[in-house]
Amino acid sequence: VDLTGITKADGGKTVAEVFAEKDALAGQPVTVRGKAVKVNAGIMGTNWVHVRDGSGAEGTNDLTVTTAATVPNVGDTVLVTGTVALNKDFGMGYSYDVIVEDAQVTVEAANEM
């Protein structure tokens, strides 16, 4: 997925900033613009979207988002607003240091594949 040209949301954070500021953001709403790089619908009763914006290094460049909203397609540019949660362990090896939960996901630009 091409991550060039993604601009930070007005009043929002980059993926790297969410990781860097995670302790201060815990329990707070956050808005992030990025591209959906992986989408899993209907897992444990929710939709899971991995969002990247080109910021961050390995381990801090992929933000997992849960949503009941319409699921974007891989490659779509999305605006995500949800609550930051820390140290979530869903079992079966699915553990997240940082996750954005119960997000509203708006597709701003559909993937042109």
Summary of the structure (lengths in Angstrom):
residues: 113
radius of gyration: 12.8
end to end distance: 10.5
largest distance: 37.9
contacts: 341
relative contact order: 0.24
helix: 9%
strand: 50%
